[in-house]
Amino acid sequence: MNSAPPLPAAVLALVDEAERLQRAGQIEAAARAWERVLGAAPEHARALSFFAMHAYRNGDLATARRLIERAAAGWPRTALV
């Protein structure tokens, strides 16, 4: 079973920021924060899931599927759909 590796405090702070912005409905700012998360942790499940949902909402089902499969493959207990 795969498990998520521990993340540095700086990445955890970015995750917190991305989630806060997303909850506040600031989707563009959240996307920029999630991009920074992926820059530091390219297989971060929540970041991949965010972009998968964005692709899904925009009708890009192939990209949505690819991203959610990456999230699930890397961290099967963490992927959010």
C-alpha positions as CSV (number, residue, x, y, z in Angstrom):
1,M,0.0,0.0,0.0
2,N,1.3,3.5,-0.9
3,S,1.2,6.2,1.7
4,A,1.7,9.9,1.4
5,P,5.3,11.0,2.2
6,P,5.6,13.7,4.8
7,L,5.5,17.2,3.4
8,P,7.8,20.1,4.4
9,A,6.1,22.8,6.5
10,A,6.3,25.2,3.5
11,V,4.3,22.9,1.3
12,L,1.7,22.3,4.1
13,A,1.3,26.1,4.4
14,L,0.7,26.2,0.6
15,V,-1.9,23.5,1.0
16,D,-3.6,25.4,3.8
17,E,-3.6,28.5,1.6
18,A,-5.0,26.7,-1.4
19,E,-7.8,25.1,0.7
20,R,-8.7,28.4,2.3
21,L,-8.9,30.2,-1.1
22,Q,-10.9,27.4,-2.5
23,R,-13.4,27.5,0.4
24,A,-13.7,31.2,0.0
25,G,-14.7,30.8,-3.7
26,Q,-11.5,32.4,-5.0
27,I,-10.9,29.7,-7.6
28,E,-8.3,31.4,-9.7
29,A,-6.2,32.3,-6.6
30,A,-6.7,28.7,-5.3
31,A,-5.5,27.3,-8.7
32,R,-2.3,29.4,-8.4
33,A,-1.8,28.1,-4.9
34,W,-2.4,24.5,-6.0
35,E,0.0,25.0,-8.9
36,R,2.7,25.9,-6.3
37,V,1.8,22.8,-4.3
38,L,2.3,20.7,-7.4
39,G,5.6,22.4,-8.1
40,A,6.8,21.2,-4.8
41,A,4.9,17.9,-4.6
42,P,4.0,16.8,-8.2
43,E,1.8,13.9,-7.1
44,H,-0.1,15.7,-4.3
45,A,-3.5,14.0,-4.4
46,R,-5.6,17.0,-3.3
47,A,-3.9,19.3,-5.8
48,L,-4.4,16.8,-8.6
49,S,-8.0,16.3,-7.5
50,F,-8.6,20.1,-7.6
51,F,-7.4,20.2,-11.2
52,A,-9.3,17.0,-12.1
53,M,-12.5,18.6,-10.9
54,H,-11.7,21.8,-12.8
55,A,-11.1,19.8,-16.0
56,Y,-14.3,17.9,-15.4
57,R,-16.4,21.1,-15.0
58,N,-14.9,22.4,-18.2
59,G,-15.8,19.3,-20.1
60,D,-12.3,18.0,-20.5
61,L,-13.0,14.4,-19.3
62,A,-9.8,12.9,-20.6
63,T,-7.7,15.3,-18.5
64,A,-10.0,14.9,-15.5
65,R,-9.6,11.1,-15.7
66,R,-5.9,11.2,-16.1
67,L,-5.5,13.5,-13.1
68,I,-7.8,11.6,-10.8
69,E,-6.0,8.3,-11.8
70,R,-2.7,9.9,-10.9
71,A,-4.1,11.0,-7.6
72,A,-5.5,7.6,-6.8
73,A,-2.4,5.7,-7.9
74,G,0.0,7.8,-5.8
75,W,-2.1,8.1,-2.7
76,P,-5.1,5.8,-2.9
77,R,-6.4,6.7,0.6
78,T,-6.0,10.5,0.0
79,A,-7.5,11.1,-3.5
80,L,-10.6,13.3,-3.3
81,V,-13.2,12.9,-6.0
